[in-house]
Amino acid sequence: MPRAAFYTLGCKLNQYETEAIRRQFEEGGYSIVDFHQQADVYVINTCTVTNRSDVRSRQMVRNAARRDGKCLVIVTGCYAQRAPQQLLEIPGVDLVLGNVEKTRVLEFVNSRKQRGAYVSPLSHQLEFCEMEVSGFACHTRAFLKIQDGCDGQCVYCVVPSVRGRSRSRRFVSVTAQVDGFIRAGYRELVLTGVNLGRYRDPQRSEVDLTYLLRWLEDRQDLGRVRLSSIEPTDFSDQLIRFLRCSKKVCRHLHIPMQSGDDQILQAMGRPYSSADYARLIDKLAGEIPEIAIGTDVIVGFPGESEEQFWTTHRLLRDLPICRFHVFNYSRREGTIAASMPDQVAAHVRRERSRLLRDLSSVKSKAFRRSFIGKQLTVLLEHRRERSTGLLTGLSDNYIRVLTEGSDQQMNRLVPLRIFEVDEERAWGQAV
């Protein structure tokens, strides 16, 4: 039996799509092995959101291409879409497939396509490409892709050029995928997309994200639903009212800010002010008790002064945000920001990143400490923590919790009382 191995870089969307490709190979008679084992076919699903993502993608491609034996090395994903020839020049790479071709990887293998790059332009890609998934390595939580692409005009971002225009999955297809995940025993669904808040059925205008969440809320056989990143401009009053009352949607939102300075936000092409963002965060925290709010922030955007950086630092310090993903501004060829004057020196960007990461660590630990003595419902996973042998899982507000217990508690929602926290986790006892 031929063997195939996969490696995924980047976002939850990529993780979903890799699982869909894996399913193609399984149904095609392949045995799936770990990426570090010998295989007949290696598929690397790449990311290109930053320069560091490009470097990491190339490293993993070379890792596969250096394997002994006559193996087929296939590179796909966003980096493949943006720079196919650059990847094809790596010795040992056979096929480079764009994000449209990603849906037909096994077809390319079976047709014995000659070595080359096959990358369709995304400018006219208006329909959602269906990629059905049957399961994930984690048998507790399933990612559900409902949207792709972005119509935003952020001047630093390459995502619209590698993912195309915003487009959504048909509601009937989403519900069929949900049914399949529930039958497979998944207790939590994570809704994913490039711009999740813009989800809207292309054939039924009344079916938006709130409509879908209400449908999921009524599913008695589903444990809970988690939302991935949502842009601050996509929170309608209707959505906020639903989140406040929901019993299924996790009290955990990731809302990108990118900067807390209005001049920098305007230069970035972000369509809101720092005051708009602060009002939204305060409203969500006020209406949804004990919610965990995370954010993205870019440091060292061209022209960012020391004063503007500290404006962002103060806003993040004062808002009820408990964790932030901090990114050094990454100069991406082809974007407007790449040619802007006053590029910030690398050592300055690194120091500003360190300061924000330190603040994030302090706020994250303080958030966890606020639950000592309180009860949280935790979805225990199908695994134990390797170092302690304890059961592990996530609360609805995204706190990693360890506890003692039997294997029979795995894949169950269990009430735990928190009694200790450290820099990354918490410990709980069964109630």
C-alpha positions as CSV (number, residue, x, y, z in Angstrom):
1,M,0.0,0.0,0.0
2,P,1.5,3.4,-1.0
3,R,2.1,5.8,1.9
4,A,1.4,9.6,2.1
5,A,2.5,12.2,4.7
6,F,1.3,15.7,5.3
7,Y,2.6,18.9,7.0
8,T,0.5,22.0,7.6
9,L,1.7,25.5,8.3
10,G,-0.4,28.5,9.3
11,C,-4.0,28.9,10.2
12,K,-6.9,26.7,11.2
13,L,-8.2,27.0,7.6
14,N,-5.1,25.3,6.4
15,Q,-5.6,22.6,9.0
16,Y,-9.1,21.9,7.7
17,E,-7.9,21.8,4.1
18,T,-5.0,19.4,4.9
19,E,-7.5,17.0,6.5
20,A,-9.7,17.2,3.3
21,I,-6.6,16.3,1.2
22,R,-5.7,13.5,3.6
23,R,-9.2,12.1,3.2
24,Q,-8.7,12.1,-0.6
25,F,-5.6,10.0,-0.2
26,E,-7.2,7.6,2.3
27,E,-10.1,7.0,0.0
28,G,-7.6,6.5,-2.8
29,G,-5.9,3.6,-1.1
30,Y,-3.0,5.3,0.6
31,S,-1.8,4.6,4.1
32,I,-1.2,7.8,6.1
33,V,2.1,8.1,8.0
34,D,3.8,10.7,10.1
35,F,5.5,13.4,8.1
36,H,8.9,12.4,9.6
37,Q,8.5,8.8,8.3
38,Q,9.4,7.5,4.9
39,A,6.5,8.0,2.4
40,D,5.8,7.8,-1.3
41,V,4.1,11.2,-1.4
42,Y,4.7,14.2,0.8
43,V,2.2,17.1,0.8
44,I,3.2,20.4,2.4
45,N,0.4,22.9,2.8
46,T,2.2,26.3,3.2
47,C,1.5,29.7,4.7
48,T,2.8,33.1,3.5
49,V,1.3,35.6,5.9
50,T,4.8,36.8,7.0
51,N,8.4,36.4,5.9
52,R,8.9,34.0,8.8
53,S,6.0,31.8,7.4
54,D,7.8,31.7,4.0
55,V,11.1,30.6,5.7
56,R,9.4,27.9,7.7
57,S,7.5,26.7,4.6
58,R,10.7,26.3,2.6
59,Q,12.4,24.5,5.5
60,M,9.6,21.9,5.6
61,V,9.7,21.5,1.8
62,R,13.5,20.9,1.9
63,N,13.0,18.5,4.7
64,A,10.7,16.3,2.6
65,A,12.8,16.8,-0.6
66,R,15.9,15.4,1.1
67,R,14.4,12.1,2.0
68,D,15.9,8.9,0.7
69,G,14.0,7.0,-1.9
70,K,11.9,8.0,-4.9
71,C,9.2,10.1,-3.4
72,L,6.8,12.7,-4.8
73,V,7.0,16.1,-3.1
74,I,4.0,18.3,-3.6
75,V,3.7,21.9,-2.3
76,T,0.4,23.7,-2.1
77,G,-1.3,26.5,-0.1
78,C,-0.8,30.2,0.1
79,Y,2.9,30.4,-0.4
80,A,2.5,28.1,-3.5
81,Q,-0.1,30.5,-4.8
82,R,2.1,33.6,-4.3
83,A,5.5,32.3,-5.4
84,P,5.2,29.0,-7.3
85,Q,8.4,29.3,-9.3
86,Q,10.4,30.0,-6.2
87,L,9.2,26.8,-4.7
88,L,9.6,24.8,-7.9
89,E,13.3,25.8,-7.9
90,I,13.9,23.9,-4.7
91,P,15.7,20.6,-5.7
92,G,13.4,17.6,-5.2
93,V,10.1,19.5,-5.6
94,D,7.8,17.8,-8.2
95,L,4.5,19.7,-8.1
96,V,3.5,23.2,-6.9
97,L,-0.3,23.5,-6.7
98,G,-2.3,26.7,-6.1
99,N,-5.2,27.1,-3.7
100,V,-7.7,26.2,-6.4
101,E,-5.7,23.1,-7.4
102,K,-5.5,22.2,-3.7
103,T,-8.9,20.5,-4.0
104,R,-7.5,18.1,-6.6
105,V,-4.2,17.0,-5.2
106,L,-4.8,13.3,-5.6
107,E,-6.1,13.8,-9.1
108,F,-2.7,15.4,-10.0
109,V,-0.9,12.5,-8.5
110,N,-2.9,9.9,-10.3
111,S,-2.7,11.7,-13.6
112,R,1.1,11.6,-13.3
113,K,1.4,15.2,-14.3
114,Q,4.8,16.2,-15.4
115,R,6.9,18.3,-13.0
116,G,5.8,21.9,-12.8
117,A,3.7,24.6,-11.2
118,Y,-0.1,24.5,-11.7
119,V,-1.6,27.7,-10.2
120,S,-4.8,29.2,-11.3
121,P,-5.4,33.0,-10.8
122,L,-7.9,33.8,-8.1
123,S,-9.3,37.0,-9.6
124,H,-12.4,35.3,-11.1
125,Q,-12.8,32.7,-8.4
126,L,-16.3,33.6,-7.1
127,E,-17.6,30.2,-5.9
128,F,-16.6,28.4,-2.6
129,C,-14.5,25.3,-3.3
130,E,-16.0,22.4,-1.5
131,M,-13.5,20.3,0.5
132,E,-15.3,17.8,2.7
133,V,-13.6,16.5,5.9
134,S,-14.5,13.3,7.8
135,G,-12.3,13.7,10.9
136,F,-9.3,15.1,12.6
137,A,-6.3,13.7,14.6
138,C,-7.9,15.3,17.7
139,H,-11.2,13.3,18.1
140,T,-12.8,15.9,20.3
141,R,-12.7,19.2,18.3
142,A,-13.4,19.6,14.6
143,F,-12.7,22.6,12.4
144,L,-15.5,23.6,10.0
145,K,-14.6,25.8,7.1
146,I,-17.6,28.0,6.1
147,Q,-15.9,30.9,4.3
148,D,-12.8,31.7,2.3
149,G,-11.2,34.8,0.8
150,C,-11.2,38.5,1.9
151,D,-12.4,41.8,0.3
152,G,-10.4,43.9,2.8
153,Q,-7.8,46.5,1.7
154,C,-5.2,46.3,4.4
155,V,-2.1,47.7,2.8
156,Y,0.3,45.2,4.5
157,C,-1.6,42.0,3.7
158,V,-1.1,39.4,1.0
159,V,-4.1,37.3,2.0
160,P,-6.6,38.7,-0.6
161,S,-4.1,38.0,-3.4
162,V,-3.6,34.3,-2.3
163,R,-7.1,33.5,-1.1
164,G,-9.2,35.6,-3.5
165,R,-12.5,37.4,-3.0
166,S,-14.7,36.6,-0.1
167,R,-17.0,33.7,-0.7
168,S,-19.1,31.4,1.5
169,R,-20.2,27.8,1.7
170,R,-23.8,27.0,1.1
171,F,-25.8,26.4,4.2
172,V,-27.0,23.0,3.1
173,S,-23.4,21.9,2.7
174,V,-22.5,23.3,6.1
175,T,-25.3,21.4,7.8
176,A,-24.3,18.2,6.1
177,Q,-20.8,18.6,7.3
178,V,-22.1,19.3,10.8
179,D,-24.2,16.1,10.8
180,G,-21.1,14.1,9.8
181,F,-19.0,15.5,12.6
182,I,-21.7,14.9,15.2
183,R,-22.1,11.3,14.0
184,A,-18.3,10.9,14.3
185,G,-18.5,11.9,17.9
186,Y,-17.1,15.4,17.9
187,R,-18.3,17.5,20.9
188,E,-17.0,20.9,19.7
189,L,-17.0,22.6,16.3
190,V,-14.7,25.5,15.5
191,L,-16.1,27.7,12.7
192,T,-13.2,28.9,10.5
193,G,-12.7,31.2,7.5
194,V,-10.5,34.0,6.3
195,N,-13.2,36.6,7.2
196,L,-15.6,34.6,9.2
197,G,-18.0,37.4,10.0
198,R,-18.8,37.9,6.3
199,Y,-20.3,34.4,6.0
200,R,-23.5,34.5,4.0
201,D,-25.1,31.7,1.9
202,P,-24.7,32.7,-1.8
203,Q,-28.2,31.5,-2.5
204,R,-30.1,32.6,0.6
205,S,-29.4,36.2,1.7
206,E,-31.0,35.7,5.1
207,V,-28.5,33.0,6.0
208,D,-25.6,34.8,7.7
209,L,-23.3,33.9,10.6
210,T,-26.0,34.6,13.3
211,Y,-28.5,32.5,11.4
212,L,-26.0,29.6,11.3
213,L,-25.2,30.0,15.0
214,R,-28.9,29.9,15.9
215,W,-29.3,26.7,13.9
216,L,-26.3,25.2,15.8
217,E,-27.7,26.3,19.1
218,D,-30.8,24.1,18.5
219,R,-28.8,21.0,17.9
220,Q,-29.3,18.9,21.1
221,D,-26.5,16.5,20.0
222,L,-23.8,19.1,19.8
223,G,-21.7,20.1,22.8
224,R,-20.5,23.6,21.9
225,V,-19.4,25.9,19.1
226,R,-16.2,28.0,19.0
227,L,-15.6,31.0,16.7
228,S,-12.3,31.7,15.2
229,S,-11.2,35.3,14.3
230,I,-13.8,37.9,13.6
231,E,-13.1,41.4,12.4
232,P,-14.3,44.2,14.7
233,T,-16.5,45.7,11.9
234,D,-18.5,42.4,11.6
235,F,-20.2,42.5,15.1
236,S,-23.8,43.5,14.5
237,D,-26.1,44.2,17.5
238,Q,-28.0,41.1,16.5
239,L,-24.9,39.0,16.8
240,I,-23.9,40.5,20.1
241,R,-27.4,39.9,21.5
242,F,-27.2,36.2,20.4
243,L,-23.8,35.7,21.9
244,R,-25.0,37.1,25.2
245,C,-27.8,34.6,25.5
246,S,-26.2,31.5,23.8
247,K,-25.6,28.3,25.8
248,K,-23.5,26.7,23.0
249,V,-21.2,29.3,21.7
250,C,-18.0,29.5,23.7
251,R,-17.2,32.7,25.7
252,H,-14.1,33.2,23.6
253,L,-13.6,35.7,20.8
254,H,-10.5,36.7,18.8
255,I,-10.9,40.2,17.4
256,P,-7.9,41.7,15.5
257,M,-6.9,45.2,16.5
258,Q,-3.5,45.5,14.7
259,S,-2.8,49.0,16.3
260,G,-4.2,51.2,19.0
261,D,-3.1,54.4,17.3
262,D,-5.5,56.1,14.9
263,Q,-2.9,57.4,12.5
264,I,-1.4,53.9,12.1
265,L,-4.8,52.3,11.7
266,Q,-5.6,54.7,8.9
267,A,-2.3,54.1,7.2
268,M,-2.9,50.4,7.5
269,G,-6.2,50.7,5.8
270,R,-8.2,49.4,8.8
271,P,-11.8,50.7,8.7
272,Y,-12.3,51.7,12.3
273,S,-10.7,53.9,15.0
274,S,-9.2,52.9,18.3
275,A,-12.3,54.3,20.1
276,D,-14.5,52.2,17.9
277,Y,-12.5,49.1,18.8
278,A,-12.4,50.0,22.5
279,R,-16.2,50.5,22.6
280,L,-16.8,47.0,21.1
281,I,-14.4,45.3,23.5
282,D,-15.9,47.0,26.5
283,K,-19.5,46.2,25.3
284,L,-18.7,42.5,24.8
285,A,-16.9,42.2,28.1
286,G,-19.9,43.9,29.8
287,E,-22.5,41.8,28.2
288,I,-20.8,38.4,28.3
289,P,-19.4,37.7,31.9
290,E,-15.9,36.0,32.1
291,I,-15.4,36.2,28.3
292,A,-11.9,35.6,27.0
293,I,-11.0,38.1,24.3
294,G,-7.8,37.8,22.2
295,T,-6.4,40.0,19.5
296,D,-3.8,40.4,16.8
297,V,-1.4,43.4,16.9
298,I,1.3,44.4,14.5
299,V,4.4,46.3,15.8
300,G,6.8,48.3,13.7
301,F,4.4,49.2,10.9
302,P,6.1,51.8,8.6
303,G,6.2,55.2,10.3
304,E,5.2,53.9,13.8
305,S,6.8,56.2,16.3
306,E,7.8,55.4,19.9
307,E,4.8,57.4,21.1
308,Q,2.4,55.6,18.7
309,F,3.7,52.2,20.0
310,W,3.1,53.2,23.6
311,T,-0.4,54.4,22.7
312,T,-1.1,50.8,21.5
313,H,0.6,49.4,24.6
314,R,-1.6,51.5,26.9
315,L,-4.8,50.6,25.1
316,L,-4.0,46.9,25.3
317,R,-3.1,47.3,29.0
318,D,-6.4,49.0,29.8
319,L,-8.9,46.9,27.7
320,P,-10.3,43.6,29.0
321,I,-8.2,41.6,26.5
322,C,-6.5,38.6,28.0
323,R,-4.1,37.5,25.3
324,F,-2.6,38.9,22.1
325,H,-0.8,37.5,19.1
326,V,2.1,39.9,18.4
327,F,3.5,40.1,14.9
328,N,6.6,42.0,13.8
329,Y,5.6,44.0,10.7
330,S,6.7,41.8,7.8
331,R,7.4,43.6,4.6
332,R,5.6,41.7,1.8
333,E,6.5,42.3,-1.8
334,G,3.6,43.6,-3.8
335,T,1.8,45.3,-1.0
336,I,1.4,49.1,-0.6
337,A,3.1,49.0,2.8
338,A,6.3,47.5,1.3
339,S,7.1,50.8,-0.5
340,M,6.1,53.1,2.3
341,P,8.9,55.4,3.8
342,D,10.1,55.2,7.4
343,Q,10.4,51.4,7.6
344,V,11.1,50.6,11.3
345,A,14.4,49.0,12.1
346,A,14.4,45.3,12.9
347,H,15.9,45.7,16.4
348,V,13.2,48.2,17.3
349,R,10.4,45.9,16.1
350,R,11.9,43.0,18.1
351,E,12.0,45.1,21.3
352,R,8.4,46.3,20.8
353,S,7.3,42.8,20.2
354,R,9.0,41.7,23.4
355,L,7.3,44.4,25.5
356,L,3.8,43.4,24.2
357,R,4.4,39.7,24.6
358,D,5.4,40.4,28.2
359,L,2.2,42.3,28.7
360,S,0.2,39.6,27.2
361,S,1.8,37.0,29.5
362,V,0.9,39.1,32.6
363,K,-2.7,39.7,31.4
364,S,-3.2,36.0,30.4
365,K,-2.0,34.8,33.8
366,A,-4.2,37.4,35.7
367,F,-7.2,36.2,33.7
368,R,-6.6,32.6,34.7
369,R,-6.0,33.5,38.3
370,S,-9.4,35.2,38.4
371,F,-11.0,31.7,38.2
372,I,-9.3,30.2,41.2
373,G,-12.0,28.8,43.4
374,K,-14.6,29.0,40.5
375,Q,-16.1,26.3,38.4
376,L,-15.5,26.0,34.6
377,T,-16.9,23.4,32.2
378,V,-14.0,21.7,30.4
379,L,-14.1,19.6,27.3
380,L,-11.6,16.8,28.1
381,E,-9.7,15.6,25.1
382,H,-8.8,12.2,23.8
383,R,-5.3,12.4,25.2
384,R,-3.3,12.9,28.4
385,E,-0.6,15.5,29.0
386,R,2.6,13.7,28.3
387,S,4.7,15.1,31.2
388,T,2.1,14.6,33.9
389,G,-0.3,11.9,32.6
390,L,-3.2,14.1,33.6
391,L,-6.3,14.6,31.5
392,T,-6.3,17.9,29.6
393,G,-8.9,20.1,27.9
394,L,-10.1,23.6,27.2
395,S,-12.8,25.6,29.0
396,D,-15.2,27.5,26.9
397,N,-13.2,30.6,27.6
398,Y,-10.0,29.0,26.3
399,I,-8.2,28.1,29.5
400,R,-6.1,25.0,29.3
401,V,-7.0,22.9,32.3
402,L,-5.4,19.7,33.7
403,T,-7.2,17.3,36.0
404,E,-7.1,13.7,37.4
405,G,-9.6,11.3,36.0
406,S,-10.3,8.1,34.1
407,D,-10.3,7.6,30.3
408,Q,-14.1,7.3,30.4
409,Q,-14.2,11.1,31.0
410,M,-12.4,11.8,27.6
411,N,-14.5,13.7,25.1
412,R,-16.9,14.8,27.8
413,L,-17.9,18.2,29.1
414,V,-16.9,18.1,32.7
415,P,-17.4,20.7,35.5
416,L,-14.1,21.4,37.3
417,R,-13.2,23.8,40.1
418,I,-10.0,25.6,39.5
419,F,-7.4,25.5,42.3
420,E,-4.1,26.5,40.8
421,V,-2.7,28.2,37.7
422,D,0.8,28.8,36.2
423,E,2.2,30.7,33.2
424,E,0.2,28.7,30.6
425,R,-2.4,26.4,32.3
426,A,-4.7,25.8,35.2
427,W,-5.5,22.7,37.4
428,G,-9.0,21.7,38.4
429,Q,-10.8,19.2,40.5
430,A,-14.0,17.4,39.6
431,V,-17.1,19.1,41.1
